[in-house]
Amino acid sequence: MPIHRSEFLILASLFQGGLAIAALGLAWLLHVNPFDDFDVSGRAIGMGIAGTIPMLMFFVMTYRSTRPRLRQIREFLVESLGPALSECRWHELVWVALLAGFSEELLFRAVLQNWLAPWGFAASLLISNLAFGFAHAVTPTYVVLAAGMGMYLGTLHEFADHRNWLVPMAAHTLYDLIAFLVIRRSYRSRQTSVIKPEPDAPVPVTPD
């Protein structure tokens, strides 16, 4: 069922805010300090923005695909999120994207991936992003796509700017924001085509 602007903003803020609190609680239990690997710098933000490019190319490819499973995901996103995104102001979309980027990267990269690091990079990347995929369990295909995207973000975290998770956070935030805008545009285009008025009926010509 589609939700509208106020519901979307409240639910997104509660869910992502709760996720951030859960991440901090888990970090405390696991004796991980997630902010040891967080350094605000222009370099990190720039690397995150550049790192968004492959993600967006993949998004465009899957979003435009005619494959039934990918089309099903697109239809779900447009129908469920489209009404709310269409009503949101630009700064509200930025807020939700930023909150998602922060909370999800905090949990899955800064806490889980770092805690699993002694097991080796491959194991930490796989396990943390299986969790990331199942956290996005819209459809089985979406789980796989999200897990793959998470592995890419995890690789950015591992190798970009000395394990600074601001890099994947910036990439994640920008990706979500652009995805929101694309979904909103798709929804508005459909609404415009649905409500497009019928052309005026021709006026019959009568003899004088």
C-alpha positions in Angstrom: 0.0 0.0 0.0 1.5 3.4 -0.9 2.2 5.8 1.9 2.2 9.6 1.8 4.7 12.3 2.7 4.2 12.6 6.5 4.0 8.9 7.0 7.1 8.3 4.8 9.1 10.9 6.7 8.1 9.7 10.1 8.6 6.0 9.3 12.0 6.6 7.6 13.2 8.8 10.4 12.1 6.3 13.1 13.5 3.3 11.2 16.8 4.8 10.3 17.2 6.6 13.6 16.5 3.3 15.4 19.0 1.5 13.2 21.7 4.1 14.2 20.8 3.5 17.9 20.9 -0.2 17.4 24.3 0.1 15.7 25.7 2.1 18.6 24.4 -0.5 21.1 25.9 -3.3 19.1 29.2 -1.5 18.9 29.2 -1.2 22.7 28.5 -4.9 23.1 31.2 -5.9 20.6 33.7 -3.4 22.0 34.0 -1.6 18.6 34.5 2.1 18.3 32.9 2.9 14.9 34.2 6.5 15.0 37.9 5.4 15.0 37.4 5.1 11.2 35.5 8.2 10.6 37.3 11.3 9.4 35.5 14.2 7.8 37.5 15.5 4.8 37.0 16.9 1.4 39.0 14.0 0.0 36.7 11.4 1.5 33.6 13.2 0.3 35.1 13.5 -3.2 36.0 9.8 -3.3 32.5 9.0 -2.1 30.9 11.1 -4.9 33.2 9.5 -7.5 32.4 6.1 -6.1 28.7 6.7 -6.8 29.2 6.6 -10.5 29.4 2.8 -10.9 26.5 2.4 -8.6 24.3 4.8 -10.7 25.3 3.0 -13.9 24.2 -0.3 -12.4 21.0 1.4 -11.1 20.1 2.7 -14.6 20.8 -0.6 -16.1 18.6 -2.5 -13.7 15.9 0.2 -13.5 15.4 0.2 -17.3 15.6 -3.6 -17.6 12.6 -5.4 -19.0 13.4 -8.6 -17.1 10.3 -9.6 -15.1 12.0 -9.8 -11.7 13.7 -6.4 -12.2 10.5 -4.9 -13.6 8.7 -6.2 -10.5 11.1 -4.3 -8.2 10.7 -1.1 -10.3 6.9 -1.3 -10.1 7.0 -1.9 -6.4 9.3 1.1 -5.8 7.3 3.4 -8.0 3.9 2.3 -6.6 4.9 2.2 -2.9 7.3 5.1 -2.7 6.2 7.3 -5.6 3.3 9.0 -3.9 5.4 10.0 -0.9 8.4 11.0 -2.9 6.3 13.1 -5.2 5.0 15.1 -2.2 8.4 15.6 -0.5 10.4 18.8 -0.7 14.0 18.5 -1.9 15.5 19.0 1.6 13.3 16.3 3.0 14.7 13.8 0.4 18.2 14.9 1.3 17.4 14.3 5.0 16.1 10.8 4.4 19.0 9.9 2.1 21.6 11.3 4.5 20.0 9.5 7.5 19.9 6.2 5.6 23.5 6.6 4.4 24.7 7.4 8.0 22.8 4.7 9.9 23.3 1.8 7.4 27.0 2.5 6.9 27.4 2.9 10.6 25.9 -0.5 11.3 27.1 -2.6 8.3 30.5 -1.1 7.6 31.7 0.7 10.7 30.5 -1.9 13.2 29.9 -5.3 11.6 32.6 -5.2 8.9 35.1 -3.8 11.2 34.3 -6.3 14.0 34.6 -9.2 11.5 37.8 -7.9 10.1 40.0 -10.4 12.0 38.3 -13.1 10.0 39.8 -11.7 6.8 38.5 -9.2 4.3 36.5 -11.7 2.2 34.7 -13.2 5.2 33.9 -9.8 6.7 32.7 -8.4 3.4 30.5 -11.5 2.7 28.9 -11.8 6.2 28.2 -8.1 6.8 26.6 -7.8 3.4 24.5 -10.9 3.6 23.0 -9.0 6.6 22.8 -5.8 4.5 21.0 -7.7 1.8 18.4 -9.3 4.1 17.8 -5.9 5.7 16.5 -4.9 2.2 14.3 -8.0 1.7 11.7 -6.6 -0.7 12.0 -9.6 -3.0 14.7 -12.3 -3.3 16.2 -10.6 -6.3 16.3 -7.3 -4.4 18.2 -9.1 -1.5 20.8 -10.2 -4.0 21.1 -6.8 -5.6 21.4 -5.1 -2.2 24.0 -7.5 -1.0 26.0 -6.9 -4.1 25.7 -3.1 -3.7 26.8 -3.6 -0.1 29.9 -5.5 -1.1 30.8 -2.6 -3.4 30.3 -0.1 -0.5 32.3 -2.5 1.8 35.1 -2.5 -0.7 35.1 1.3 -0.8 35.3 1.3 3.0 38.2 -1.1 3.0 40.4 0.5 0.4 39.4 4.1 0.0 41.0 6.8 2.2 42.4 4.4 4.8 39.2 2.7 5.9 37.3 5.9 6.4 33.6 5.0 6.3 32.6 8.5 5.4 33.5 7.4 1.8 30.8 4.7 1.5 28.4 6.9 3.5 28.8 9.7 1.0 28.3 7.3 -1.9 25.3 5.7 -0.2 23.7 9.0 0.5 24.1 10.4 -3.0 23.0 7.1 -4.6 19.8 7.1 -2.5 19.0 10.7 -3.2 19.3 10.2 -7.0 17.3 7.0 -6.8 14.6 8.9 -4.9 14.5 11.6 -7.7 14.3 9.0 -10.4 11.5 7.1 -8.7 9.6 10.4 -8.1 10.0 11.3 -11.8 8.7 8.0 -12.9 5.7 8.3 -10.6 4.9 11.9 -11.7 5.2 10.9 -15.4 2.7 8.1 -14.9 0.3 10.4 -13.1 0.6 13.0 -15.9 -0.2 10.4 -18.5 -3.2 9.1 -16.5 -4.8 12.5 -16.0 -4.0 13.9 -19.4 -7.3 15.2 -20.8 -8.9 13.7 -23.8 -8.7 15.9 -26.9 -11.8 18.0 -27.6 -14.4 16.2 -29.6 -14.7 17.6 -33.2 -17.5 20.0 -33.7 -19.9 18.5 -36.3 -20.2 20.6 -39.4 -23.8 21.3 -40.4 -25.0 22.7 -43.6 -26.1 26.3 -43.7 
